[in-house]
Amino acid sequence: MHDLIAITPLGSDVARQDRVGALTLTEVPDWALASVAARPGQEDACHAALTAFLGATLPGPGHAVAGGAFGAFWTGPEQWMIEASYTGHQDLAGEVKAVVGKNASVTDQGDGWCRFDLVGEGLNAVLERLCNLDLSRMGSGSASRTAIEHMGCFVVFRSAGASVSVIGGRSAAGSLHHAILTAMRAVP
């Protein structure tokens, strides 16, 4: 039998953390992610089931919510990403599917994405160098899909001006990390 060892998206057994001035960039590997798409004609049942599961109302376009152990952000009409700590939720997609049943399609997304949390004073100046989001409109609980260095990413504003999560393709984790770190170093 093979003796496999879990590694982070950046290829280590320990999450990477970088500090530049007042900013901290942290790789977040202990994170589960599942996509949910309501099936046609089942939207109301899907909404009710997910709202009860999250402990919060499903977010609309451009928004994210956190409720108890789970969070969600909108990705398209009748579509969301559900997130939770990997510890205790290794089968997040299975948990969500058990709740929504035949009312939605659910897919495990955990191995397809990586997440970096950027925290600290001046993070908006970093984001201005990375993407074309209108940061004046992005408050706490905002979320948007954007391009960072030609990579499709989600940016979730946990606390406006103080904490964001940048979520990108796991296969491009090194490039995404490099882009964010370079922008951090460019901020005076």
N, C-alpha and C positions, 0 to 999 in steps of 0.2 A: 504494500500500500504506500502511496505517496505521502510524504510529510510536507503538506502545504503550509505556507506562512502568509498570513494576511499582510498586505502592504497598503500604504496610503496612496492616493492618486499621484503624489510626487515620488513614489517609489521607496519610501522608508518604512520602518516599523514604528516610527514616532511622528506625530503631526509636526509640521514645520511652523515656526513662528518667527516673524521678522519685525524688527522695530526700526523706524526711521523717524527721528524727532518725536513728536507727540502721537504718531500713528503706529498702530500695530496691525499686522496682517497675519491671520492665523488660518492654517489649513484645518478643515473640519471633517475628519473621516468618520466620526461616530454619528452618522446621520443616515436616516432611512428616507426614501422618497418613492412615491407611487403616483402615477397619473390616473385621473378619473375622467371619463367622458360619459355624460348622461346619454342614454339611448333615446331615439326619437319617440315622443309620446310618453316617456317615463320621467320627464324633467322634474315634475313636482314631487314624485316619490323619491327620486334621487336627492333632491334638495333637502327634503325632510330627513332622510336617513343620514346624510352627511352633516347636516346641522346638529342633529342629536349626537353624532359621533364626535364631532369637533368640540361641541360645547360653545359654538359661536356660529353666527350667520355666515354662509358662504360669501366669499369676497366677489365683488363685481369687477368689471374691467379696470385694470390699473391698480388693483388693491390686493392686500394680503391680510390675513387674520391669524391670531394665535389664541388658542383656547385650551387650557389645561395642558395635556401632554402633546397635543397636536397643533400643527399650523397648516395653513393652506394659502396658495396664491393662484390667481386667475391666469389661465394661459390662452383661452379662446372661448368662443361661445359655448356654454355648457361644458367647459373643460377646466380642470384644476390640477395642480400638483398638491399632494398631501405630504407633509413632512413630520418627522418625529425623531427622537433620539434612537439610534440603532439599538442601544442597550434596552432590552425589554420589548423592542418592536422589530426584531430581525425579519419577520414576515409581515411587514406593514401592508403590502398589497393584499395578502390573505386576510388580514384584519378588516381592511376596507371592503373587500369583495364580500365578506361574510355579512357586512352591514347593508350594502347596497343591493346585493343579490343580482337579479336579472335586470335591474333598472339602470345599470351602468357598466361600461367596460373599464376594467382596472388592469394596469400593467406596472410591474416592478420597474423602477427607474434607477434604483440605487447604484448599480455598477456602471451606469451610463453617464453619470454627472459627477462633478466635483464641486466643492463649496469652499470659498475663502471668505472669512469675515474680516472686514476692515473697520477698525474702531479708532476714534480719536479726533481731536481738533484738526480741522483742515481737510477732512475727507472729501468735502465737496470739490475742493481744488484738484484733488486727485481724480475724481470722477469726471471733471470737466476735461481733463487731458485724455480720458479713456473712451468716452461715449458721448452721444448727442442727446442725452436726456435733458429736459428742461427742469433743472434742479430746483428752481423756485416753486415748482408745482409738486414736488415730491416730498410729502410729509411722512410722518411715522405711519406705517401700514400701507405705504405705496409699493407697487411692484411693477416692473416693466421688462419687456424683452427688448434687447438692444444688441448692437454689434460692438465688440471690443477687439481691436486688432483683427478684424475680419472673422471673428468667431461669434456665433450666436450665443448670447448669454441672457440670463435673467438677473436683474438687480432688485433685491428686496430690501426696502428701507425699514430696518428694525426700530431705529430711533433717529428721526430726521437730524441730519448734520452730525450725528454721533456714532451711528453703527449701521452698516449695511452688509448684506451677504451678496457676494457675486457668485453665481452658479453657471458653470460652463461645462462643456463636454469633457469627460474624464480623459479621453485620448489626447486632449490639448492642455492638460493641467499644467505642464511645465511652461508652455507658451503663455498661458493666462497668468500664471504666477509671475513670470518674468515681466509681462506688460504692466501689471499692477505695481510691482516693486519698482520698476523703472519710473513710473509716474509718481510714486511716493518720493523717490529721490529727486525728482524734478521740481517738487514744491518747495518754495523758499521757506 
